Amino acid sequence: PPMAAEVLTRFRAALRGGALPPGVTATDPAEAARRFDVYRNNVAVSLSQALARRFPVILRLVGEDFFRALAHEYLVADPPRTPVLAEWGTGFAGFLAGFPPLAPWPWMSDVARIEAARGRAFHAADARPLDPATLAGADPARLCLHLHPSLAVLRLDHPAVSIWRRQQPGAPDHPLPALPEIALILRDPGFDVPVEAISPADAALIEALAGGAPLAEAAWAAQQV
């Protein structure tokens, strides 16, 4: 009903720091506000933890205190719109790109893009890989392939694949490349989601196949890079 929808809207706004929603009362108004603050804080902590689970490398890069403040600002700007917390954070990379305190580290949003894509890949539908032997007699000029639902190619503005990999446990501290990287993200049979840097030619091949081009045409596109 419209009235219930309005109450829910005002309740959600109150959780993000607005005025107390209608119906929250106590003999002492200050006590009502205090009790609602406890609930508001619990919600904020839960959402911050959910965001940290989805973006663990961002958490490591900025530290726990900064991340909590960052999560609060993101909650105000882009609150969850579904009850599935794993889906919250779709716009996090874009938010980081425009967040003034992170302006000295513009590559942070690219790292968030990688982490968001890994989350999508982990939850993507399953599909049986094609046996390479079945391609032996196929005509490359007519052969169109369906890529695995978990696969993603990200053209990044910074060497964010190397930055992401340096934050993994036990990773060597190699110098970062100077040029932007292209990320390939694909869930493996064990449900791990590795991140690899690929060449522009490899990216062109995959993108052409994803666009429905036959194998021969996709291979030609890769050769033009």
C-alpha positions in Angstrom: 0.0 0.0 0.0 1.2 3.6 -0.6 1.2 4.4 3.1 3.3 1.4 3.9 5.7 2.2 1.1 6.1 5.8 2.5 6.8 4.5 6.0 9.5 2.1 4.6 11.1 4.9 2.6 11.3 7.2 5.6 12.6 4.3 7.8 15.4 3.6 5.3 16.2 7.3 5.2 16.4 7.4 9.0 18.8 4.5 8.9 21.2 6.5 6.8 21.1 9.4 9.3 17.8 11.2 8.7 15.2 12.1 11.3 13.4 9.4 13.3 10.8 7.7 11.3 7.1 7.9 12.3 6.1 5.4 15.0 9.4 5.4 16.8 8.4 6.8 20.2 9.2 6.6 23.9 8.2 8.4 27.1 11.5 10.3 26.8 12.1 11.4 23.2 15.9 11.3 23.8 15.6 7.7 24.8 13.8 6.9 21.5 16.6 8.6 19.6 19.2 6.7 21.6 17.6 3.4 21.0 17.2 4.0 17.3 20.9 5.1 17.1 21.8 1.6 18.4 19.8 0.0 15.6 21.2 2.4 13.0 24.7 1.6 14.1 24.1 -2.1 13.9 22.8 -1.8 10.4 25.8 0.4 9.4 28.2 -2.1 10.8 26.6 -5.0 9.1 26.6 -3.2 5.7 30.2 -2.2 6.2 31.2 -5.8 6.9 29.3 -6.9 3.8 31.1 -4.4 1.7 34.4 -5.4 3.1 33.8 -9.0 2.2 33.1 -8.0 -1.4 36.1 -5.6 -1.6 38.8 -7.1 0.6 41.7 -5.6 -1.3 40.2 -2.1 -1.0 40.0 -2.8 2.7 43.7 -3.8 2.9 44.7 -0.8 0.8 42.9 1.9 2.8 42.8 0.3 6.3 39.9 -0.6 8.6 39.2 2.9 10.0 39.2 4.6 6.6 37.1 1.8 5.1 34.4 2.1 7.8 34.2 5.8 7.0 34.2 5.1 3.3 31.4 2.5 3.7 29.3 5.0 5.6 29.7 7.6 2.8 28.8 5.0 0.2 25.8 3.9 2.2 24.5 7.5 2.2 25.2 7.9 -1.5 24.0 4.4 -2.7 22.1 2.4 -0.2 21.2 -1.2 -0.9 18.2 -1.6 -3.2 17.7 -5.4 -2.8 17.7 -7.7 0.3 20.7 -9.6 -1.1 23.7 -8.0 0.5 26.1 -9.7 -1.9 24.6 -7.5 -4.7 25.4 -4.2 -2.8 28.4 -2.5 -4.2 27.7 -2.5 -7.9 28.4 1.2 -8.1 31.3 1.2 -5.6 34.0 1.5 -8.2 32.3 4.6 -9.7 31.8 6.0 -6.2 35.5 5.6 -5.5 36.4 7.3 -8.8 34.6 10.5 -7.6 35.4 10.3 -3.9 37.7 13.4 -3.3 39.8 11.9 -0.5 41.0 9.1 -2.9 41.8 11.5 -5.7 45.6 10.9 -5.2 45.0 7.2 -5.9 42.9 7.1 -9.1 43.7 3.4 -9.6 41.6 2.5 -6.6 38.4 2.4 -8.6 40.0 0.0 -11.1 40.9 -2.4 -8.2 37.3 -2.2 -7.1 36.1 -3.0 -10.7 38.3 -6.2 -10.5 36.8 -7.2 -7.1 33.2 -6.5 -8.2 33.8 -8.6 -11.4 35.3 -11.4 -9.3 32.1 -11.4 -7.1 29.9 -11.6 -10.2 32.0 -14.4 -11.6 31.8 -16.4 -8.4 28.0 -16.3 -8.4 27.6 -16.7 -12.2 25.7 -19.6 -13.7 27.6 -22.8 -14.3 28.3 -24.1 -17.8 30.0 -27.2 -19.2 33.3 -26.3 -21.0 33.5 -27.3 -24.6 35.8 -30.2 -25.4 38.5 -28.9 -27.8 38.3 -32.1 -29.8 34.8 -31.1 -31.0 36.4 -28.1 -32.8 38.5 -30.3 -35.0 36.1 -30.5 -37.9 34.4 -27.2 -37.5 34.6 -24.4 -40.0 36.2 -21.3 -38.3 34.4 -19.0 -40.7 31.0 -20.2 -39.4 31.8 -21.3 -35.8 30.3 -19.1 -33.1 31.1 -19.8 -29.5 29.3 -19.0 -26.3 31.7 -17.9 -23.6 31.4 -19.0 -20.0 29.0 -16.9 -18.0 31.7 -16.1 -15.4 34.1 -14.7 -17.9 34.8 -10.9 -18.0 37.4 -8.7 -19.7 38.1 -5.4 -18.1 40.0 -2.7 -19.9 41.5 -0.7 -17.1 43.0 2.7 -16.9 45.9 1.7 -14.6 48.0 -1.4 -13.9 45.3 -2.6 -11.5 45.8 -6.3 -12.1 49.3 -6.0 -10.7 48.2 -3.9 -7.8 45.4 -6.4 -7.0 47.9 -9.4 -7.2 50.4 -7.6 -5.0 47.8 -7.6 -2.2 47.3 -11.3 -2.2 48.8 -13.4 0.6 52.5 -14.3 -0.1 52.6 -12.3 -3.3 56.1 -10.9 -4.3 56.6 -7.2 -4.3 57.5 -6.7 -7.9 57.6 -3.2 -9.5 54.4 -2.2 -11.1 54.2 -1.8 -14.9 53.9 1.7 -16.2 51.0 1.0 -18.7 47.4 0.2 -18.1 46.4 -3.5 -18.0 43.5 -5.6 -19.3 42.1 -8.0 -16.8 40.7 -11.5 -17.6 38.5 -12.9 -14.9 37.2 -16.5 -15.1 36.0 -18.8 -12.4 37.8 -22.1 -12.4 36.3 -25.6 -11.7 37.3 -25.3 -8.0 35.3 -22.0 -7.7 38.4 -19.9 -7.3 38.4 -16.7 -9.4 41.9 -15.8 -10.5 42.7 -12.6 -12.2 45.2 -12.5 -15.1 46.6 -9.6 -17.2 46.1 -10.3 -20.9 47.3 -8.7 -24.1 45.3 -6.3 -26.2 45.1 -9.0 -28.9 43.7 -11.6 -26.5 41.2 -9.1 -25.3 40.1 -8.3 -28.9 39.7 -12.0 -29.7 37.5 -12.6 -26.6 35.5 -9.4 -27.1 34.8 -10.3 -30.7 33.6 -13.8 -29.7 31.5 -12.3 -27.0 29.9 -10.1 -29.6 28.9 -13.1 -31.7 31.7 -13.0 -34.3 32.7 -16.4 -35.8 36.0 -17.7 -34.7 37.8 -16.7 -37.9 36.5 -13.2 -37.7 37.5 -12.9 -34.1 41.0 -14.2 -34.9 41.3 -11.6 -37.6 40.3 -8.9 -35.1 43.0 -10.0 -32.8 45.6 -9.8 -35.5 44.7 -6.2 -36.2 45.7 -5.0 -32.7 
